[in-house]
Amino acid sequence: MKVQASVVIPTRDRTEELRKLLRSALAQTIPVEILVMDDGTSDATAEMIHNEFPEVRYHRLASSRGPAYQRNRGIELASNDLVFPIDDDVLFNSPRTVEQTLPEFGHPRVGAVGIPFINVRQDQTVRQRPPEAKAIYVTHAFVGAAHAVRRDLFLKLGGFREHFFYMGEEGDFCIRMLSQGYVVRLGCADPIHHLESRRRNLSRAGFSGRRNDILFVWHNVPFRQLPIHLIGTTVNGIRSALSQGCFWSMLRGTWNGYVGCWKHRHEREEVSASIYQLYRRLKKEGPARLKDVEPLLAPLRTK
């Protein structure tokens, strides 16, 4: 059977989690190409893949460049147009997930699919699932742990902004995709299981989250709305720092976001006011039918 999709997995120092994910990926009902993008691990990942999964394409960097960089490189190297660039702490709990997701790209406006997933260490809620299966529902952004993209469109838009490094690159990419007339569809496949790693660095996550919130606003918000949204994002970041812990790391993240605005000042590409309004509406109010939002989208360019 012909390989129809590629699975790209950025990883770092998670040998056991990666082993389980690779087994579940190879058990899919359709064959998939698998690329593991090693972000400078210091564990036995290379040996494990060499000994147990020789069919996997393995690429390793000597030092860390971050998940956004590794996803970009993996999608560039992928051989198929539909790519699943998932996290290394997930499992394909069902062997049918990839096969079920591929037809969901049937509409030309679908640039990405948010695959249903469960944070199994939190609860049994299925996230990224549409209200009903009969219609195409779109959302503002996918979650990095569970999504698939069109490779050609992803590369055309420049992929993820790599200076986001860790967290937040998904929303930034999705609003740029929306600006070009493409949407994130909520999928109906059997859900992926997300086993959020116990090794997650909460201080790092807090720093990166606040930093990238500021960068998202800087890169994308229309000029007239920029000042008020920067102020609002800053205030909300400080509130989060006070209520969630990791105060100083979040505060440093906010400051570092403003430093990043200056550093990347020539890369600002604001979206239109109507697209930004649509993005915020989808984020605040939840998914909408494609037929209801399509009149607001730019015409698709034919090749």
Rosetta blueprint (number, residue, H / E / L):
1 M L
2 K L
3 V L
4 Q L
5 A E
6 S E
7 V E
8 V E
9 I E
10 P E
11 T E
12 R L
13 D L
14 R L
15 T H
16 E H
17 E H
18 L H
19 R H
20 K H
21 L H
22 L H
23 R H
24 S H
25 A H
26 L H
27 A L
28 Q L
29 T L
30 I L
31 P L
32 V E
33 E E
34 I E
35 L E
36 V E
37 M E
38 D E
39 D L
40 G L
41 T L
42 S L
43 D L
44 A L
45 T H
46 A H
47 E H
48 M H
49 I H
50 H H
51 N H
52 E H
53 F L
54 P L
55 E L
56 V L
57 R E
58 Y E
59 H E
60 R E
61 L L
62 A L
63 S L
64 S L
65 R L
66 G L
67 P H
68 A H
69 Y H
70 Q H
71 R H
72 N H
73 R H
74 G H
75 I H
76 E H
77 L H
78 A L
79 S L
80 N L
81 D L
82 L E
83 V E
84 F E
85 P E
86 I L
87 D L
88 D L
89 D L
90 V E
91 L E
92 F L
93 N L
94 S L
95 P L
96 R L
97 T H
98 V H
99 E H
100 Q H
101 T H
102 L H
103 P H
104 E H
105 F H
106 G L
107 H L
108 P L
109 R L
110 V E
111 G E
112 A E
113 V E
114 G E
115 I L
116 P L
117 F E
118 I E
119 N E
120 V L
121 R L
122 Q L
123 D L
124 Q L
125 T L
126 V E
127 R E
128 Q L
129 R L
130 P L
131 P L
132 E L
133 A L
134 K L
135 A L
136 I L
137 Y E
138 V E
139 T E
140 H L
141 A L
142 F L
143 V E
144 G L
145 A L
146 A E
147 H E
148 A E
149 V E
150 R E
151 R H
152 D H
153 L H
154 F H
155 L H
156 K H
157 L L
158 G L
159 G L
160 F L
161 R L
162 E H
163 H H
164 F H
165 F L
166 Y L
167 M L
168 G L
169 E H
170 E H
171 G H
172 D H
173 F H
174 C H
175 I H
176 R H
177 M H
178 L H
179 S H
180 Q L
181 G L
182 Y L
183 V E
184 V E
185 R E
186 L E
187 G L
188 C L
189 A L
190 D L
191 P L
192 I E
193 H E
194 H E
195 L L
196 E L
197 S L
198 R L
199 R L
200 R L
201 N L
202 L H
203 S H
204 R H
205 A H
206 G H
207 F H
208 S H
209 G H
210 R H
211 R H
212 N H
213 D H
214 I H
215 L H
216 F H
217 V H
218 W H
219 H H
220 N H
221 V L
222 P L
223 F H
224 R H
225 Q H
226 L H
227 P H
228 I H
229 H H
230 L H
231 I H
232 G H
233 T H
234 T H
235 V H
236 N H
237 G H
238 I H
239 R H
240 S H
241 A H
242 L H
243 S H
244 Q H
245 G L
246 C L
247 F H
248 W H
249 S H
250 M H
251 L H
252 R H
253 G H
254 T H
255 W H
256 N H
257 G H
258 Y H
259 V H
260 G H
261 C H
262 W H
263 K H
264 H L
265 R H
266 H H
267 E H
268 R L
269 E L
270 E L
271 V L
272 S L
273 A H
274 S H
275 I H
276 Y H
277 Q H
278 L H
279 Y H
280 R H
281 R H
282 L H
283 K H
284 K H
285 E H
286 G L
287 P L
288 A E
289 R E
290 L H
291 K H
292 D H
293 V H
294 E H
295 P H
296 L H
297 L L
298 A L
299 P L
300 L L
301 R L
302 T L
303 K L
